[in-house]
Amino acid sequence: MKVLGISGSPIKDSNTDRAVKLALSATGLETEFIKLSNYKIEPCNACLSCVETNRCIIEDDGNLLCEKAAGADALIVGGWSPYSSLDSRTKAFLERLYPLRHRKGKLAGKPGGAIVTCAVPEDTPGLPDACKTALDAIMYFMMEEGINFAGGVTVQGNVPCLSCGHGDECRMSGVKMIYGPDATVQGVGVNILEDQEEVLFSLEKLGEDIASLLDD
């Protein structure tokens, strides 16, 4: 049994990367980790040229990733939520799995899980529920492809303004938007996955649940 883990985060060794790897490890099975920023993948052109061949006509790494997804026994997809929606790399990856659907449903019946890292804490007054929106995007993709959804986990991430060097004085600062007009970069601090005990437990459980579904 092999579980494929995907991270849409472009940041080296990011919270998203580590969350996906932790869930993979918790399966106790053979795993492969894919960081999408290391691959060239365009979005789906909706041309339907893949209907008969189950292969996209775009000659980039999308077909390689399709083969990996089709060959895996389970799938864990990790993304993040810029502008309160699922990031473009992860979305493009999901779109490019479309060729696997036609006539054969090559993903149907496989267990799958979702992980999303969000800068905006859940239930922040006046701001969109970015975590839910991004998590739902992955969950509904899996539902439509017949994947057996094992669950989703959200990780508290960081707004880029914490590290840009101007987060305290910029009038567009995400630090101020999320945490209030008196918030500072130092006061907010950096959210690290390993400090989020409940999230670590949930990630381990996600991996264990996926392994359990494969045993059924």
N, C-alpha and C positions, 0 to 999 in steps of 0.2 A: 504494500500500500504506500502511495506517495501523496503528500499534500503540497500544493503549490501556494506560496505566499507572495502577494503583490504589495509593493509600496509605491504610491504616487508622489511621495514627498521628494523634492529635489535636493533637500538639505542633507549633507553627509551625516550618517549615523543619527538621524533625527529621532524624535519621540515616536513618530509613526513607524520608522524602520524597526526600532527596538520592540515596539508593541507587537508588530507582526511576527518578528522572530521569536518572541516569548510565547505567543500562541502556537506557533509552529512547533516549538520545542515541547510544549505541553501535550502534543498529540502522541509523543513517544514513537512516532513513525518516521519513515524516510521523508525528508522535506527538501524543497528548493525555494530559495528566496530570490525574487526578481525586483530590482529597483528600476522603475520605468524611465527615470532620467538617463539611464545608461543605454536606452534603446531609442530608435527613431520610429515613431508611430504617428500616422496621420488619422484624423477622424474619418468615420464612414461617409462615403459619398452617396449613399442611398441609391446606387445604380442597379442593384439586384443582379449583378453579373456573377454573384457567388451562389445563386440558387442551385444550379446543376452540378457545380464542382465542389461546393463547400469550401471554397478558397477565394480570398479577396484578390482582385486584380491589381491593387496597389502594391507595388513591389518595395516594401519596407520591412521593418521587423515585426509588423503586425501579424504576418503569417506564421513566423516563428513562435510568437507568443500564443497564437491560436493552437498550434501543435502542442505546446506545453500544457495548455489548459485542457485540451482534449485528452491528453495522455495521463493527466493527474487523476487521482481518485477523489480528491476534495480540493476546495479552493478557499483561501482566505484573502480578502481584498481590503487593503488599507489605503485610505485617502485622507485628505484634509479639506478645509472649508473656506477658501478665499471668497470674499464677497458673499458669504453666507450660503454657498452652494458647493457641490462636489467639484474638486479641482479638475482642470482640463485634461491632465495626463490620465488620471484614473478614469474619467468619463470616456476619453478616446479609446482606452484599453477595452472598456466594457462594450463600446459600440463595435469595435473591431472583432469581437467574438461572435458577431451576428452570423457569419458564414456557417458556424457550427450548428445553427438552429435548423436549417432547411432539411425537411424530409427525415432526418436522422436524429435530431435532438441530442447531440453528442455530450451536452452538459447535463441533461435531464437525469434526475435521480441521484446526482452526486451531492454530498453534504457541502455546505458553504457557510462562511461567516464573514462579518463586516467589522472593520475597525475604522473609526474616524477621529482625527485630532482636530480640536476646535479651539480657537483663541478666545471666543466669546463664551463665558460660562453659561450653562443652561439657566433659563428663567431670568436672564438679565432684563430689567424693565426697559421698554422702549426699543429693544433690539430684536432682530429675527432670531428664531431658534435654529441657528446654523447647524448645530450637532444633529438635530432631528432631520433637517432637510437633506444633509449630505448622507446620513445613515440610511434614510429612506430610499435615496437614489440607488444605492447598492442593493438594498433589500428587495426593492421592486424589480430591479434587473434580474436578480436571482429567482424571484417568483415567476417572472415571465419566461425564463428559460427552463423552468421545472427543477431548479436546484432546491434541495432540501435545506432550508435556511435554519442554521443551528443557533443563530443569535448575533447580536451586535454589541460592540463595546465602544464607548466614547472616552477619549483621553483629553485632559486639559492641556492645551498647547499654548503658544505664545504669539501675540501680535507682532509683526515685523518691526513696528515702531520701538520696541524694546531694545533693538540692536542697531537701529539706523544711525544713531548719534544725535537725533533731533527730537526724540520722543517727548521731552519736557516742554519745549517751547513752540513746536510746530502747531499751527492752528488746525491742521488736519490730523493731529495725532490720534491714533487708535487707542493709546493709553488713556487719554482724556475721554474719548467717546465711550469706551467700555467701562472704565472705573471711576469716572467723574472728573470735574474740572480741576480738582485739587490733587489728583493722582500724579505720582511721579514714577519714573522708570525704576528708581531704587526702591521705592515703596511697594511697587507691584511685584518686582522680582521675576525670576525666570521659573516657569513650571517645568519640572523634570519628571519623567514617567516614573522613575524608581521611587519617588517620594509619595506616589499616589497608591496607597496600600489597597484600597478597595478596587481600583482599576487593575492592579496586578493580579488580584484574586480573580476578577472577571475574565481577564485574558487567559489565565491558566484554565479556568472552567470552560471557556470557549474551545480551547484546544482539546480538552478532555471530552467535551460533548461531541466534537467532530469525530474523534477517534471512536467513541461509543457508537455513533451512527454507522460508521464503517464496519463495526463488528456485528451489527444487526443483520 
